[in-house]
Amino acid sequence: MSLLNSVLANAASVMLRDKQKEQATLLPAFLQAVNQYPGGINGLLEAFKQGGLGAVVQSWMSQGENLPIAPTQLQQVLGNNMVTDLVSKTGLSQDSVLNHLSSLLPVVVDKLFSQNNKILNESGQVDMSQMMSTVLALLAKK
């Protein structure tokens, strides 16, 4: 994680409530995992579609309300390796990781595919600093 990402996560931990602090802790680890996923965010979204969650993913990518995703659905698509890695990197329980991701992932995908997207770089990787500042600002408003 870069110095800027660390600073953003630390700043967020001061401003946010406990649930939001856990989400702020999870966000950089998850974005890093997304960037390392085969095919990046597009590869991950394809895995969701292949897992029967195409309508859910489409709702996140389009305007309008985001359909929810259950933690058990996330576990199936992400797989044990990614979830275990996130647990290890964040110090959160598996249940916490999955519960927080069920609310964070739709927001992340929605922001990535919004019309004014400047969060994906030319190679399709998520600009972690830009995404973190965007999502952390949304968390602070809750």
DSSP file (Angstrom, degrees, kcal/mol; ACC not computed):
  #  RESIDUE AA STRUCTURE BP1 BP2  ACC     N-H-->O    O-->H-N    N-H-->O    O-->H-N    TCO  KAPPA ALPHA  PHI   PSI    X-CA   Y-CA   Z-CA
    1    1 A M              0   0    0      0, 0.0    28,-0.0     0, 0.0     5,-0.0   0.000 360.0 360.0 360.0 137.3    0.0    0.0    0.0
    2    2 A S     >  -     0   0    0      1,-0.1     4,-2.1     4,-0.0     5,-0.2  -0.224 360.0-108.1 -74.0 166.4    1.4    3.4   -0.9
    3    3 A L  H  > S+     0   0    0      1,-0.2     4,-2.5     2,-0.2     5,-0.2   0.896 120.2  52.8 -60.6 -42.0    2.1    6.2    1.6
    4    4 A L  H  > S+     0   0    0      1,-0.2     4,-2.7     2,-0.2    -1,-0.2   0.908 108.0  50.5 -62.6 -41.7   -0.9    8.2    0.3
    5    5 A N  H  > S+     0   0    0      1,-0.2     4,-2.5     2,-0.2    -1,-0.2   0.901 110.7  49.9 -62.5 -39.9   -3.2    5.2    0.8
    6    6 A S  H  X S+     0   0    0     -4,-2.1     4,-2.5     2,-0.2    -2,-0.2   0.915 110.9  49.0 -63.5 -43.1   -1.9    4.7    4.3
    7    7 A V  H  X S+     0   0    0     -4,-2.5     4,-2.7     2,-0.2     5,-0.2   0.922 111.8  49.0 -63.2 -44.1   -2.5    8.4    5.1
    8    8 A L  H  X S+     0   0    0     -4,-2.7     4,-2.3     2,-0.2    -2,-0.2   0.923 112.2  48.0 -62.2 -44.2   -6.1    8.2    3.7
    9    9 A A  H  X S+     0   0    0     -4,-2.5     4,-1.7     2,-0.2    -2,-0.2   0.904 113.6  47.5 -64.1 -40.9   -6.9    5.1    5.7
   10   10 A N  H  X S+     0   0    0     -4,-2.5     4,-1.0     2,-0.2    -2,-0.2   0.902 111.7  49.8 -67.3 -40.7   -5.5    6.6    8.9
   11   11 A A  H >X S+     0   0    0     -4,-2.7     4,-1.3     1,-0.2     3,-0.6   0.903 110.0  51.5 -63.3 -40.3   -7.4    9.9    8.4
   12   12 A A  H 3X S+     0   0    0     -4,-2.3     4,-1.8     1,-0.2    -1,-0.2   0.874 102.2  59.9 -64.3 -36.5  -10.5    8.0    7.8
   13   13 A S  H 3< S+     0   0    0     -4,-1.7    -1,-0.2     1,-0.2    -2,-0.2   0.788 104.9  50.3 -65.9 -25.0  -10.1    6.0   11.0
   14   14 A V  H << S+     0   0    0     -4,-1.0    -1,-0.2    -3,-0.6    -2,-0.2   0.862 117.3  38.3 -76.3 -37.0  -10.1    9.3   13.0
   15   15 A M  H  < S+     0   0    0     -4,-1.3     2,-0.2    -3,-0.1    -2,-0.2   0.641 104.4  78.1 -90.4 -16.7  -13.3   10.6   11.4
   16   16 A L  S  < S-     0   0    0     -4,-1.8   124,-0.1    -5,-0.1     2,-0.0  -0.578  74.4-115.4-105.2 157.2  -15.4    7.4   11.1
   17   17 A R     >  -     0   0    0     -2,-0.2     4,-2.9     1,-0.1     5,-0.2  -0.248  48.5 -88.0 -75.5 173.2  -17.5    5.3   13.4
   18   18 A D  H  > S+     0   0    0      1,-0.2     4,-2.2     2,-0.2     5,-0.2   0.898 127.6  45.8 -54.6 -49.8  -16.5    1.7   14.2
   19   19 A K  H  > S+     0   0    0      1,-0.2     4,-2.0     2,-0.2    -1,-0.2   0.921 115.8  47.2 -60.8 -43.1  -18.3    0.0   11.3
   20   20 A Q  H  > S+     0   0    0      1,-0.2     4,-2.6     2,-0.2    -1,-0.2   0.854 108.4  55.6 -67.8 -34.1  -16.9    2.7    8.9
   21   21 A K  H  X S+     0   0    0     -4,-2.9     4,-1.9     2,-0.2    -1,-0.2   0.909 107.3  49.5 -63.8 -41.2  -13.4    2.2   10.4
   22   22 A E  H  X S+     0   0    0     -4,-2.2     4,-2.1     2,-0.2    -2,-0.2   0.907 111.4  48.8 -63.9 -40.4  -13.6   -1.5    9.6
   23   23 A Q  H  X S+     0   0    0     -4,-2.0     4,-2.5     1,-0.2    -2,-0.2   0.897 109.8  52.0 -64.5 -39.6  -14.7   -0.7    6.0
   24   24 A A  H  < S+     0   0    0     -4,-2.6    -1,-0.2     1,-0.2    -2,-0.2   0.831 110.5  49.0 -65.8 -31.5  -11.9    1.9    5.7
   25   25 A T  H  X S+     0   0    0     -4,-1.9     4,-0.7     1,-0.2    -2,-0.2   0.875 114.5  45.0 -71.5 -39.0   -9.4   -0.8    6.8
   26   26 A L  H  X S+     0   0    0     -4,-2.1     4,-2.7     1,-0.2     5,-0.2   0.844  98.1  73.2 -74.1 -35.6  -10.8   -3.3    4.4
   27   27 A L  H  X S+     0   0    0     -4,-2.5     4,-2.8     1,-0.2     5,-0.2   0.888  97.1  43.8 -54.4 -52.2  -11.0   -1.0    1.3
   28   28 A P  H  > S+     0   0    0      0, 0.0     4,-2.1     0, 0.0    -1,-0.2   0.905 115.4  49.5 -64.3 -37.2   -7.3   -0.7    0.5
   29   29 A A  H  X S+     0   0    0     -4,-0.7     4,-2.0     2,-0.2    -2,-0.2   0.908 113.4  46.8 -64.8 -40.6   -6.7   -4.5    1.0
   30   30 A F  H  X S+     0   0    0     -4,-2.7     4,-2.5     2,-0.2    -1,-0.2   0.918 111.1  50.4 -68.0 -43.1   -9.7   -5.2   -1.3
   31   31 A L  H  X S+     0   0    0     -4,-2.8     4,-2.3    -5,-0.2    95,-0.2   0.890 110.2  50.8 -62.7 -38.0   -8.7   -2.8   -4.0
   32   32 A Q  H  X S+     0   0    0     -4,-2.1     4,-1.4    -5,-0.2    -1,-0.2   0.919 110.2  49.5 -63.3 -42.9   -5.2   -4.3   -4.0
   33   33 A A  H  X S+     0   0    0     -4,-2.0     4,-0.9     1,-0.2    -2,-0.2   0.887 109.8  52.0 -63.2 -39.0   -6.8   -7.8   -4.4
   34   34 A V  H >< S+     0   0    0     -4,-2.5     3,-0.7     1,-0.2    -2,-0.2   0.925 108.2  50.5 -62.8 -44.6   -8.9   -6.5   -7.2
   35   35 A N  H 3< S+     0   0    0     -4,-2.3    -1,-0.2     1,-0.2    -2,-0.2   0.785 113.5  46.1 -65.5 -26.0   -5.9   -5.1   -9.0
   36   36 A Q  H 3< S+     0   0    0     -4,-1.4    -1,-0.2    -5,-0.2    -2,-0.2   0.567  88.8 107.4 -91.1 -10.2   -4.1   -8.5   -8.6
   37   37 A Y  S X< S-     0   0    0     -4,-0.9     3,-3.3    -3,-0.7     2,-0.2  -0.430  90.4 -92.7 -67.2 139.3   -7.2  -10.5   -9.8
   38   38 A P  T 3  S+     0   0    0      0, 0.0    -1,-0.1     0, 0.0    -2,-0.1  -0.360 116.7   9.5 -55.8 117.9   -6.8  -12.0  -13.3
   39   39 A G  T >> S-     0   0    0     -2,-0.2     4,-1.3     4,-0.1     3,-0.7   0.473 108.5-121.6  88.2   2.8   -8.3   -9.4  -15.6
   40   40 A G  H <> S-     0   0    0     -3,-3.3     4,-2.1     1,-0.2     5,-0.2  -0.265  74.1 -16.8  62.4-145.7   -8.6   -6.8  -12.8
   41   41 A I  H 3> S+     0   0    0     83,-0.6     4,-2.6     1,-0.2    -1,-0.2   0.874 140.9  54.1 -62.7 -38.0  -12.0   -5.4  -12.0
   42   42 A N  H <> S+     0   0    0     -3,-0.7     4,-2.0    82,-0.3    -1,-0.2   0.892 108.5  49.2 -65.8 -37.9  -13.4   -6.7  -15.3
   43   43 A G  H  X S+     0   0    0     -4,-1.3     4,-1.7     2,-0.2    -1,-0.2   0.893 111.6  49.2 -65.5 -39.8  -12.2  -10.2  -14.6
   44   44 A L  H  X S+     0   0    0     -4,-2.1     4,-1.7     2,-0.2    -2,-0.2   0.919 110.7  49.3 -65.9 -43.5  -13.8  -10.1  -11.1
   45   45 A L  H  X S+     0   0    0     -4,-2.6     4,-2.2     1,-0.2    -1,-0.2   0.868 108.1  54.6 -64.9 -35.0  -17.1   -8.8  -12.5
   46   46 A E  H  X S+     0   0    0     -4,-2.0     4,-2.7     1,-0.2    -1,-0.2   0.885 104.7  54.2 -64.0 -37.6  -17.0  -11.6  -15.1
   47   47 A A  H  X S+     0   0    0     -4,-1.7     4,-1.3     2,-0.2    -2,-0.2   0.882 107.7  50.4 -63.3 -37.7  -16.6  -14.1  -12.3
   48   48 A F  H  <>S+     0   0    0     -4,-1.7     5,-2.5     2,-0.2    -2,-0.2   0.915 110.8  49.0 -65.2 -42.1  -19.7  -12.7  -10.7
   49   49 A K  I ><>S+     0   0    0     -4,-2.2     3,-1.7     1,-0.2     5,-0.5   0.918 110.6  49.6 -63.5 -43.1  -21.6  -13.0  -13.9
   50   50 A Q  I 3<5S+     0   0    0     -4,-2.7    -1,-0.2     1,-0.3    -2,-0.2   0.761 104.6  60.9 -66.5 -24.0  -20.5  -16.6  -14.4
   51   51 A G  I 3<5S-     0   0    0     -4,-1.3    -1,-0.3    -5,-0.2    -2,-0.2   0.294 127.2 -99.1 -84.8   9.9  -21.6  -17.2  -10.8
   52   52 A G  I < 5S+     0   0    0     -3,-1.7     3,-0.2    -5,-0.1    -3,-0.2   0.640  97.3 110.3  86.0  15.4  -25.2  -16.3  -11.8
   53   53 A L  I  >< +     0   0    0     -5,-2.5     4,-2.5     1,-0.2    -4,-0.2  -0.025  29.6 122.2-113.2  30.2  -25.0  -12.7  -10.5
   54   54 A G  H  ><S+     0   0    0     -5,-0.5     4,-2.6     1,-0.2     5,-0.2   0.885  75.3  50.4 -59.1 -42.2  -25.1  -10.9  -13.8
   55   55 A A  H  > S+     0   0    0     -3,-0.2     4,-1.8     2,-0.2    -1,-0.2   0.877 111.0  49.9 -66.2 -36.7  -28.2   -8.9  -13.0
   56   56 A V  H  > S+     0   0    0      2,-0.2     4,-1.3     1,-0.2    11,-0.4   0.952 112.9  45.5 -65.3 -49.3  -26.7   -7.8   -9.7
   57   57 A V  H  X S+     0   0    0     -4,-2.5     4,-1.6     1,-0.2     3,-0.3   0.904 110.2  54.7 -61.3 -42.3  -23.5   -6.7  -11.3
   58   58 A Q  H  X S+     0   0    0     -4,-2.6     4,-1.1     1,-0.2    -1,-0.2   0.880 104.0  55.0 -60.7 -37.6  -25.4   -4.9  -14.0
   59   59 A S  H  < S+     0   0    0     -4,-1.8    -1,-0.2     1,-0.2    -2,-0.2   0.851 107.6  50.2 -64.7 -32.6  -27.3   -2.9  -11.4
   60   60 A W  H  < S+     0   0    0     -4,-1.3    -1,-0.2    -3,-0.3    -2,-0.2   0.828 111.9  48.0 -71.5 -31.4  -24.0   -1.7   -9.9
   61   61 A M  H  < S+     0   0    0     -4,-1.6     2,-0.2    -5,-0.1    -1,-0.2   0.603 109.0  60.5 -86.8 -12.6  -22.7   -0.7  -13.3
   62   62 A S  S  < S-     0   0    0     -4,-1.1     2,-0.1    -3,-0.2    51,-0.1  -0.624  93.8 -87.1-112.4 171.0  -25.8    1.3  -14.4
   63   63 A Q  S    S+     0   0    0     -2,-0.2     2,-0.2     3,-0.0    -1,-0.1  -0.383  87.6  47.0 -72.2 155.9  -27.7    4.2  -13.0
   64   64 A G  S    S-     0   0    0     -2,-0.1     2,-0.1    -4,-0.1    -2,-0.0  -0.588 100.7 -16.2 106.8-172.0  -30.4    3.6  -10.5
   65   65 A E        -     0   0    0     -2,-0.2     2,-0.4     1,-0.1    -3,-0.1  -0.412  62.8-124.5 -73.2 140.2  -30.5    1.5   -7.3
   66   66 A N        -     0   0    0     -2,-0.1    -6,-0.1    -6,-0.1    -1,-0.1  -0.711  23.1-126.9 -83.7 128.4  -27.8   -1.1   -6.7
   67   67 A L        -     0   0    0     -2,-0.4     2,-0.1   -11,-0.4    -7,-0.0  -0.467  31.7-111.1 -69.3 146.7  -29.1   -4.6   -6.1
   68   68 A P        -     0   0    0      0, 0.0     2,-0.4     0, 0.0    -1,-0.1  -0.328  22.6-150.9 -77.6 161.7  -27.8   -6.2   -2.9
   69   69 A I        -     0   0    0     33,-0.5    36,-0.1    -2,-0.1   -16,-0.0  -0.999  15.3-128.8-131.5 137.0  -25.5   -9.1   -2.6
   70   70 A A    >>  -     0   0    0     -2,-0.4     4,-2.0     1,-0.1     3,-0.5  -0.537  20.1-120.5 -83.1 148.5  -25.4  -11.6    0.3
   71   71 A P  H 3> S+     0   0    0      0, 0.0     4,-2.4     0, 0.0     5,-0.1   0.858 115.0  56.3 -54.6 -36.2  -22.1  -12.4    2.1
   72   72 A T  H 3> S+     0   0    0      1,-0.2     4,-1.8     2,-0.2     5,-0.1   0.868 105.5  50.9 -66.2 -34.8  -22.6  -16.0    1.1
   73   73 A Q  H <> S+     0   0    0     -3,-0.5     4,-2.0     2,-0.2    -1,-0.2   0.903 109.9  50.4 -66.8 -40.7  -22.8  -15.1   -2.6
   74   74 A L  H  X S+     0   0    0     -4,-2.0     4,-3.3     1,-0.2     5,-0.4   0.928 107.8  53.2 -60.8 -45.2  -19.6  -13.1   -2.2
   75   75 A Q  H  X S+     0   0    0     -4,-2.4     4,-1.9     1,-0.2    -1,-0.2   0.903 108.9  49.7 -57.0 -43.2  -17.9  -16.0   -0.5
   76   76 A Q  H  < S+     0   0    0     -4,-1.8    -1,-0.2     2,-0.2    -2,-0.2   0.914 118.3  37.2 -64.3 -43.6  -18.8  -18.3   -3.5
   77   77 A V  H  < S+     0   0    0     -4,-2.0    -2,-0.2     1,-0.2    -1,-0.2   0.927 120.8  43.2 -77.8 -45.2  -17.5  -15.9   -6.1
   78   78 A L  H  X S-     0   0    0     -4,-3.3     4,-0.6    -5,-0.2    -3,-0.2   0.851 102.1-146.3 -70.9 -33.5  -14.4  -14.5   -4.4
   79   79 A G  H  X  -     0   0    0     -4,-1.9     4,-1.9    -5,-0.4     5,-0.2   0.076  27.3 -75.9  83.8 161.2  -13.4  -17.9   -3.1
   80   80 A N  H  > S+     0   0    0      1,-0.2     4,-3.0     2,-0.2     5,-0.3   0.850 123.8  59.2 -63.7 -37.0  -11.6  -18.9    0.1
   81   81 A N  H  > S+     0   0    0      2,-0.2     4,-2.2     1,-0.2    -1,-0.2   0.940 109.4  41.4 -61.3 -48.4   -8.2  -17.7   -1.0
   82   82 A M  H  X S+     0   0    0     -4,-0.6     4,-2.4     2,-0.2    -1,-0.2   0.926 117.3  47.7 -66.4 -43.3   -9.2  -14.1   -1.5
   83   83 A V  H  X S+     0   0    0     -4,-1.9     4,-2.4     1,-0.2    -2,-0.2   0.929 112.9  48.3 -64.0 -44.8  -11.4  -14.0    1.6
   84   84 A T  H  X S+     0   0    0     -4,-3.0     4,-2.4     1,-0.2    -1,-0.2   0.893 110.8  52.0 -61.8 -39.9   -8.7  -15.6    3.8
   85   85 A D  H  X S+     0   0    0     -4,-2.2     4,-2.5    -5,-0.3    -1,-0.2   0.909 110.1  48.3 -62.5 -42.7   -6.1  -13.1    2.4
   86   86 A L  H  X S+     0   0    0     -4,-2.4     4,-1.9     2,-0.2     6,-0.4   0.888 110.8  51.0 -66.0 -38.8   -8.4  -10.2    3.2
   87   87 A V  H  X S+     0   0    0     -4,-2.4     4,-2.3     1,-0.2     5,-0.3   0.931 112.5  47.3 -61.3 -45.3   -8.9  -11.5    6.7
   88   88 A S  H  < S+     0   0    0     -4,-2.4    -2,-0.2     1,-0.2    -1,-0.2   0.907 114.4  45.4 -63.5 -44.1   -5.1  -11.8    7.1
   89   89 A K  H  < S+     0   0    0     -4,-2.5    -1,-0.2     1,-0.2    -2,-0.2   0.779 123.3  33.5 -73.0 -27.2   -4.4   -8.3    5.8
   90   90 A T  H  < S-     0   0    0     -4,-1.9    -2,-0.2    -5,-0.2    -1,-0.2   0.708  92.2-131.5-103.6 -23.0   -7.1   -6.5    7.8
   91   91 A G     <  +     0   0    0     -4,-2.3     2,-0.2     1,-0.3    -3,-0.1   0.551  64.6 131.0  78.5   6.5   -7.3   -8.5   11.1
   92   92 A L        -     0   0    0     -6,-0.4    -1,-0.3    -5,-0.3    -2,-0.2  -0.525  64.2-101.6 -86.9 159.0  -11.1   -8.6   10.6
   93   93 A S     >  -     0   0    0     -2,-0.2     4,-2.6     1,-0.1     5,-0.2  -0.337  31.7-110.6 -71.9 162.1  -13.1  -11.8   11.0
   94   94 A Q  H  > S+     0   0    0      1,-0.2     4,-2.6     2,-0.2     5,-0.2   0.913 120.4  52.2 -60.4 -42.6  -14.3  -13.6    7.9
   95   95 A D  H  > S+     0   0    0      1,-0.2     4,-2.7     2,-0.2    -1,-0.2   0.912 110.0  48.6 -60.5 -42.5  -17.9  -12.6    8.7
   96   96 A S  H  > S+     0   0    0      2,-0.2     4,-2.9     1,-0.2     5,-0.3   0.928 110.8  50.5 -63.3 -45.0  -16.9   -8.9    9.0
   97   97 A V  H  X S+     0   0    0     -4,-2.6     4,-2.5     1,-0.2    -2,-0.2   0.947 114.9  42.8 -57.7 -49.8  -15.0   -9.0    5.7
   98   98 A L  H  X S+     0   0    0     -4,-2.6     4,-1.8     2,-0.2    -2,-0.2   0.896 114.9  49.4 -67.1 -40.6  -17.9  -10.5    3.9
   99   99 A N  H  X S+     0   0    0     -4,-2.7     4,-0.7    -5,-0.2    -1,-0.2   0.926 114.3  44.8 -64.3 -44.2  -20.5   -8.3    5.5
  100  100 A H  H >X S+     0   0    0     -4,-2.9     4,-2.7     1,-0.2     3,-0.9   0.906 111.8  52.4 -67.5 -40.4  -18.5   -5.1    4.8
  101  101 A L  H 3X S+     0   0    0     -4,-2.5     4,-2.6    -5,-0.3    -1,-0.2   0.841  99.6  63.9 -64.0 -31.3  -17.8   -6.2    1.2
  102  102 A S  H 3< S+     0   0    0     -4,-1.8   -33,-0.5     1,-0.2    -1,-0.3   0.785 114.8  32.0 -65.4 -24.0  -21.5   -6.8    0.6
  103  103 A S  H <X S+     0   0    0     -3,-0.9     4,-0.7    -4,-0.7    -2,-0.2   0.760 122.7  47.3 -98.6 -30.4  -22.0   -3.1    1.2
  104  104 A L  H  X S+     0   0    0     -4,-2.7     4,-2.7     2,-0.2     3,-0.3   0.901 101.5  62.1 -76.8 -42.0  -18.7   -1.8   -0.2
  105  105 A L  H  X S+     0   0    0     -4,-2.6     4,-2.7     1,-0.2     5,-0.3   0.895 101.8  49.7 -58.0 -46.1  -18.5   -3.7   -3.5
  106  106 A P  H  > S+     0   0    0      0, 0.0     4,-2.2     0, 0.0    -1,-0.2   0.891 113.6  47.8 -59.8 -36.3  -21.6   -2.2   -5.0
  107  107 A V  H  X S+     0   0    0     -4,-0.7     4,-2.5    -3,-0.3    -2,-0.2   0.923 112.3  48.8 -68.1 -44.7  -20.4    1.3   -4.2
  108  108 A V  H  X S+     0   0    0     -4,-2.7     4,-2.4     2,-0.2    -1,-0.2   0.943 114.7  44.1 -60.8 -49.0  -16.9    0.6   -5.6
  109  109 A V  H  X S+     0   0    0     -4,-2.7     4,-1.9     1,-0.2    -1,-0.2   0.910 112.0  53.7 -64.5 -41.6  -18.3   -0.9   -8.9
  110  110 A D  H  < S+     0   0    0     -4,-2.2    -1,-0.2    -5,-0.3    -2,-0.2   0.923 112.3  44.2 -57.4 -45.8  -20.8    2.0   -9.2
  111  111 A K  H >< S+     0   0    0     -4,-2.5     3,-1.0     1,-0.2     8,-0.2   0.872 110.7  54.9 -68.7 -36.8  -18.1    4.6   -8.8
  112  112 A L  H 3< S+     0   0    0     -4,-2.4     8,-0.2     1,-0.2    -1,-0.2   0.857 115.6  37.8 -63.8 -34.6  -15.7    2.7  -11.2
  113  113 A F  T 3< S+     0   0    0     -4,-1.9    -1,-0.2   -53,-0.2    -2,-0.2   0.174  87.2 123.1-107.7  17.7  -18.3    2.7  -14.0
  114  114 A S  S X  S-     0   0    0     -3,-1.0     3,-1.2    -4,-0.1    -3,-0.1  -0.326  76.9-105.9 -72.5 164.2  -19.9    6.1  -13.5
  115  115 A Q  T 3  S+     0   0    0      1,-0.3    -1,-0.1    -2,-0.0    -4,-0.0   0.808 118.7  51.0 -63.5 -31.0  -19.9    8.5  -16.4
  116  116 A N  T 3  S+     0   0    0     -5,-0.1     2,-0.4     2,-0.0    -1,-0.3  -0.155  80.8 164.2 -98.5  39.0  -17.1   10.7  -15.0
  117  117 A N    <   +     0   0    0     -3,-1.2    -5,-0.1     1,-0.2    -6,-0.0  -0.414  17.7 147.2 -68.2 117.7  -14.8    7.7  -14.3
  118  118 A K        +     0   0    0     -2,-0.4    -1,-0.2     9,-0.1    12,-0.1   0.037  55.3  89.0-127.0  20.8  -11.2    8.7  -13.7
  119  119 A I  S    S+     0   0    0     -8,-0.2     8,-4.0    -7,-0.2     2,-0.5   0.682  73.2  70.0 -97.0 -21.0  -10.6    5.9  -11.3
  120  120 A L  B    S-A  126   0A   0      6,-0.2     6,-0.2    -8,-0.2     2,-0.1  -0.844  75.3-144.2 -97.1 133.4   -9.5    3.2  -13.8
  121  121 A N    >   -     0   0    0      4,-2.8     3,-2.1    -2,-0.5    -2,-0.1  -0.243  37.5 -84.9 -85.4-177.5   -6.1    3.8  -15.4
  122  122 A E  T 3  S+     0   0    0      1,-0.3    -1,-0.1     2,-0.1    -2,-0.0   0.802 128.9  53.0 -60.2 -30.6   -5.2    2.9  -19.0
  123  123 A S  T 3  S-     0   0    0      2,-0.1    -1,-0.3     1,-0.0     3,-0.1   0.377 120.3-106.5 -88.3   6.1   -4.4   -0.7  -18.1
  124  124 A G  S <  S+     0   0    0     -3,-2.1   -83,-0.6     1,-0.3   -82,-0.3   0.579  74.9 138.1  83.5   9.4   -7.8   -1.2  -16.4
  125  125 A Q        -     0   0    0    -85,-0.1    -4,-2.8   -84,-0.1     2,-0.4  -0.618  59.7-106.7 -88.7 150.2   -6.4   -1.1  -12.9
  126  126 A V  B     -A  120   0A   0     -2,-0.2     2,-1.1   -95,-0.2    -6,-0.2  -0.599  23.0-129.0 -75.9 128.2   -8.1    0.7  -10.1
  127  127 A D     >  -     0   0    0     -8,-4.0     4,-2.6    -2,-0.4     5,-0.2  -0.696  25.6-161.5 -73.9 101.5   -6.4    4.0   -9.0
  128  128 A M  H  > S+     0   0    0     -2,-1.1     4,-2.9     1,-0.2     5,-0.2   0.869  82.4  50.6 -61.4 -41.4   -6.4    3.1   -5.4
  129  129 A S  H  > S+     0   0    0      2,-0.2     4,-2.3     1,-0.2    -1,-0.2   0.932 113.5  45.1 -63.5 -45.5   -5.8    6.6   -4.0
  130  130 A Q  H  > S+     0   0    0      2,-0.2     4,-2.0     1,-0.2    -2,-0.2   0.921 116.1  46.4 -63.9 -44.6   -8.7    8.1   -6.1
  131  131 A M  H  X S+     0   0    0     -4,-2.6     4,-2.9   -12,-0.2     5,-0.3   0.913 112.2  50.8 -65.6 -42.5  -11.0    5.2   -5.2
  132  132 A M  H  X S+     0   0    0     -4,-2.9     4,-2.9    -5,-0.2     5,-0.3   0.930 110.9  47.4 -62.6 -44.8  -10.2    5.4   -1.5
  133  133 A S  H  X S+     0   0    0     -4,-2.3     4,-1.6    -5,-0.2    -1,-0.2   0.889 114.5  48.1 -65.1 -36.7  -10.8    9.1   -1.3
  134  134 A T  H  X S+     0   0    0     -4,-2.0     4,-1.5    -5,-0.2    -2,-0.2   0.954 117.7  39.0 -66.0 -50.9  -14.1    8.8   -3.2
  135  135 A V  H  X S+     0   0    0     -4,-2.9     4,-2.4     1,-0.2    -2,-0.2   0.890 114.2  53.3 -70.9 -39.4  -15.4    5.9   -1.1
  136  136 A L  H  X S+     0   0    0     -4,-2.9     4,-2.2    -5,-0.3    -1,-0.2   0.877 106.8  53.6 -64.5 -35.2  -14.1    7.2    2.2
  137  137 A A  H  X S+     0   0    0     -4,-1.6     4,-1.0    -5,-0.3    -1,-0.2   0.900 109.3  48.8 -63.4 -39.5  -15.8   10.5    1.6
  138  138 A L  H  X S+     0   0    0     -4,-1.5     4,-0.7     1,-0.2     3,-0.4   0.899 110.2  51.1 -65.4 -40.6  -19.1    8.6    1.0
  139  139 A L  H >< S+     0   0    0     -4,-2.4     3,-0.9     1,-0.2    -2,-0.2   0.887 105.1  56.1 -63.3 -39.0  -18.6    6.7    4.3
  140  140 A A  H 3< S+     0   0    0     -4,-2.2    -1,-0.2     1,-0.2    -2,-0.2   0.777 103.1  56.0 -65.2 -26.4  -18.0    9.8    6.2
  141  141 A K  H 3<        0   0    0     -4,-1.0    -1,-0.2    -3,-0.4    -2,-0.2   0.705 360.0 360.0 -78.0 -20.1  -21.4   11.2    5.1
  142  142 A K    <<        0   0    0     -3,-0.9    -1,-0.2    -4,-0.7    -2,-0.2   0.489 360.0 360.0 -72.8 360.0  -23.2    8.2    6.4
